[in-house]
Each structure stands twice: as C-alpha cells, then as structure tokens.
C-alpha cells in the first residue's frame, strides 16, 4: 500500500503547496491592501475549484467503469499520457515562475478588484482549479496503475494536509523554506515518476489495441523475479517498473527520462540574472517568502526586515444588492458538484441497453428481454449456489456472441456483446452440473452479428491425432540424429559435432516441446542453467544447451560424450512415453500461440544462447512447428474465421522471409550481431504474428452445450 502511496503523496504535497502558496498570496494581498471584506470571494473561488476537481475525478471513475475491458485500457492509457504532459508542463512552469509568482498574483488581484467581485472569484478559481484538475488526473492514473485506490488516496491526503500545514506556517511566518530548492528537488523526482506513468500508459494503449507491439517484450524476468516481493512491489508502485516490459515501454521510459531531465537540469544551470536597481529591489520580492505572505496585523520578528509597503487596493464602487449575499458563492461552489453528479446519476450507471440477467440452473436468463440492436451490456447475476459459466448464444446454431467464465455465486459481472438481427438466448453451465438454456428472444432491425461457432471436443480429435503422428515421426528422427552426434564425439570430431548438434536441436525445437507437451522430459532434454547453483557446471544442467556450452567453450569431445549418451537416453524415454501421455485436446490451439510467444521472449533476446549463436535457427524451427500446428487446425479455423487465417498466413510469410535473410547455409547470424533495423523488423513481425494468432484459442475453445 505504502509503495503505491508515495507518487500520490508527492503530487499531493507539491500541487497542494503550489495551490496553497497562491491562496496565501491572494489572502495576504487583500489583507495588506485593506480589502478584507473581499476574502469570502477568494474562498468561494477556492471551494469552487475543489468541487470541480472532485467532480472531475468522479466523472473519470464513472466513465472508465462503464467501458469494456479493452476500452478501459485505451481510455486509461490515453489519460496517463495526458497526465504526464500536464505534470511535465507543471514542473517546468513552476521552475520558471517561482521567482515571479508573488508579483504576478498581486497584479491579477489588483485588476480583479477593479472589475468587481465576480472577477476575484474567477481569479482564485482559475489559480487553484488548474492545480486541482492536475491533481485529480494524476491521482486517478496512479491509482489505476497501482490497481487499488487505498494507497494512492492515503498518500495524496497526507501530502495535501502537509502542504496545507506548510502554507499556514509560511503565512504565519513560523516557517522558512527555500521554495526554489523544494520545487527543484520535487520536480526532478516527479520527472522520474512521470516516466514510469508514461510507460504504463503506453502499455495500456497496447493492451487496448490502440498501439501495436503488446507482445514485443524488451525483457521478461517474470520467471526470475517474485512479483509479490517487497522490492518488486516498491519498484512497480513508485517507478512503474515491472518484471516484463515491451520495447515501446522501455524506449518511452528511457527517452522521456533522458530528454526531460536534461532540459530540466540545463534550465537550472542558466547564469544568474544581473543585479537589479535599488528601485527594483524595493519591489515585492520574487519568491513568496514568509515576510511577503504575512498579514499586516502579524507581528514581525525583531530580526526580520520590514516588508516592502503595498499600496492599498481600491475596491470597485459598491453596488446595490438585489439578491442575498450568499447566493453567488453558493451557486459557484455547487455548480461543478451538481454537474458531476448529474453526469454520474443520469449518465446511466450502466451503458445503454443494460439488463440484469439471472444465472443459475433454475433461473437461467430470468430478466432477459429482447434488447435493441447495437453494443449492449448485460449484468449477469449468479443467483445459484455454484460457480457458473454463461454464454450468450444463438439457440439454433449454438454460435456464441459473448461469455463469462467462473461467475461465483452471489456475484455480478458485466457481459458486453454486439446485438444484431437474429435469435438470442442464455446458456448457464454450473460447475459439476447440467447446462441450462433460457427461452430465446428475437431481435430485428440490426445487421447480422459475427459469432463464434461452438466446438466439441470430438472435433479436435482428428487434428490431435495428426499432431501426435507428427511428433512421433519427429522423435524417431531425433533419436537417429542424437546417435550421430554421439558418434561424432566418440570420434573426437568437434566440427562435425557442432553441425550435427544444430540439426538435432532444430528437429526438437520444431516439435513445440517446451510448453507442457513432453511433461518432465523437456527439462532434461532442453533445460536451461537458470536457477541452478552451479550454473553451466551444475550436474542438473543436461541436454542440448549443456552440450552447446561445451562445444562452443573448448570442452573436450571425451567430456561431452557422456552428456550426449544421456541426452539420447532421455529422447528415447520421451519417444516411448509420449504415446501414453495425456494430451488435453483443448491445449492444442494454445500451442499455436505459445511456441512463438516463448520464441520472442527467449530466442529473439539471445537469452538461451550458450555460445553457438544459433538462436535464429531455433526461432526458424519454432516457426516451422507453428506452421505444423496451423496445418492440422486449418479446417477448424477456416470454418470460423477465414479472414483471420489469411492475416496469419501473411504474417508467417513475412517473418519467414526475414529469418531466411539471416543465414547462409548452416551459418546463422547471432542475435546480438544483427543490424539494428533488421532485428527490429524481426521483433515487429513476430509481435504482429502473435497478435494475429491470439484469437485462435478463443475461436477453438471447447464450450459445453445443453
């Protein structure tokens, strides 16, 4: 909680101090200018700004809560980027304006008094309102990044209370703070925090589909860093640094931090201004010190110089009041709050067309009436005593328009679906229970809506049988290739062993083996040294990567032969066990995405390179394995979304061309030696292919039927 509170504490302290200083100068100017009767107008503007800021925060929360998950990501990401822009402008504005803030505010107050009470209210409202809106926006974005509001709200509250106390101390001349130094230090810290918010916001835009590259990871340390540890929580809460970040996040984080911090520091190193004349020195001091903000009646310390005299401000001529004195202040304060409340109250707490629909074996679909065509939200309430899956279906074809998984008893979740012409019904599938389908309703007047055809487990059996045959054939080939590698090492021919090692490793990589298909055998055959106490020399480090390390780090053929013999035994054991291993048919569509997902994470980062520099050969083999899976799944995908399949085929062809250009014969370019532009193209092509493969598991999800 406290790690999430710090960014909000800092923004509350800084923005609160800025707003408090402005209010202090406003009040001090009126008090010393013999215009105390106008103070209620200042407080009216201040309260109106606070009301507007709170209403703005409420509207942000209301708006985000009623968007779909994807739209929420896009909305939050956009506001995060906007918040960073505001904070950046605020940091530079305060660095530039701190020395002249007092004089500027006094000039505005003098002008406002000459124009009447309304202008003084507007002046204080605008002066404080900007800080309030920035605070509300930044607090909302940091709370969203933290995933909870408790910590950020507590942090902001503490910061604002502390800022109010500091401003009171400055006004009463019991504190003396170097405000220029304060705003310089907090400005530098806020730039660091804002860089993290920018990275988080761009990640949200990627998740929302606004920006591509959500699977193009610059690094992914999730397997090595406990996301729940105190240090991980601290880094994420304060700096928005996460164990896995995309290239766009890293580039934005580093680029923003380098550019903005450089400009900020450079501005601090500008030469001091030339000495001012005696007349100028007698003018109000630039920085709002305690002496400037103290009221005329406050006794000054004996050692403090008398403040420069401030001319009395001439108030506007009195006007005949035709309305109660409290009416204008009350209206100005109430209007922002009322507008915000109306947006929330009459903005329809649920999007247009929302219905509350019951989910249970006895009440499935209760409350469902024919909706109007368009994008609609249904509040699904589980009134039963078991968790349930719920589907919006076409009862004639069993096509699915939307679904919710794992709806717990007594809970409500929204299901968003696009409704067109046709028949609709609800299917409730309780855990360990029989599926129930509601009465259907007919909708007319809209266009035909795209739906996902249901898939039975039996439909995946033919593709699964084909894939098993492919793997069995590959394992048979692999046994022979490991035998050749062992013979090379027995003969002491390291050159031949390196070539035959690559051939065998490519064969294994093309089987899509690293994702649970081969159970415990994969760790023995293709495991990595990560986490082993002895690293490369650890006895538990075996298989292809251990032999690779030895072949490319000067180990003798005799020392590597036992490792090859053990590898051969493990491959033979896998070949024998594979036909009897349990392979859930529903896992097959997942392989089409997972193979290249790990390729992007490990091979294209060079993480699994033990010296051979052949990560791109492995990536090429993984692409071949993906093609094989798509070959056996193609008939099922074609029935459901042929257009998506066409996109996937184009992506595969593009990536294949790029990989083909990185080798000549058996010589592959190491990932680290790739031209920067070529590497970016390969990463981008892989990321795009992953995005287009992502819908395949949903298209081929096995759904229970009535």
Secondary structure, DSSP 8 states (H G I E B T S, - for coil): -HHHHHHHHHHHHHHHHHHHHHHHHHHHHHHHTT-GGGHHHHHHHHHHHHHHHHHHHHHHHHHHHTS-HHHHHHHHHHHHHHHHHHHHHHHHHHHHHGGGHHHHHHHHHHHHHHH-HHHHHHHHHHHHHHHHHHHHHHHHHHHHHHT-SHHHHHHHHHHHHHHHHHHHHHHTTS----HHHHHHHHHHHHHHHHHHHHHHHHHHHHHTTSSS-TT-EEEE-TTTS-TTSHHHHHHHHHH---SEEEHHHHHHHHHHHHHHHHHHHHHHTS-------HHHHTS--SS--HHHHS-TTS---TTS------------------S-HHHHHHHHHHHHHHHHHHHHHHS-SS-TT-EEEEESTTTTTTT-----SEEEEEEEEE-SSS-EEEEEE-TTT--EEEEEEEE-TT-EEEEEEEE-SEEEEEEEEETTS--EE---EEE-SS-----B----TTHHHHHHHHHHHHHHHHHHHHHHHHHHHHHHHHTT-HHHHHHHHHHHHHHHHTTTGGGTTTTTHHHHHH---TT-TTGGG-TT--SHHHHHHHHTTT--HHHHHHHHHHHHHHHHHHHHHHTTS---HHHHHHHHHHHHHHIIIIITTTTT-SSS--HHHHHHHHHHHHHHHHHHHHHHHHHHHHHHHHHHHHHHHHHHHHHHTTEETTEE--GGGS-HHHHHHHHHHHHHHHHHHTTHHHHT------
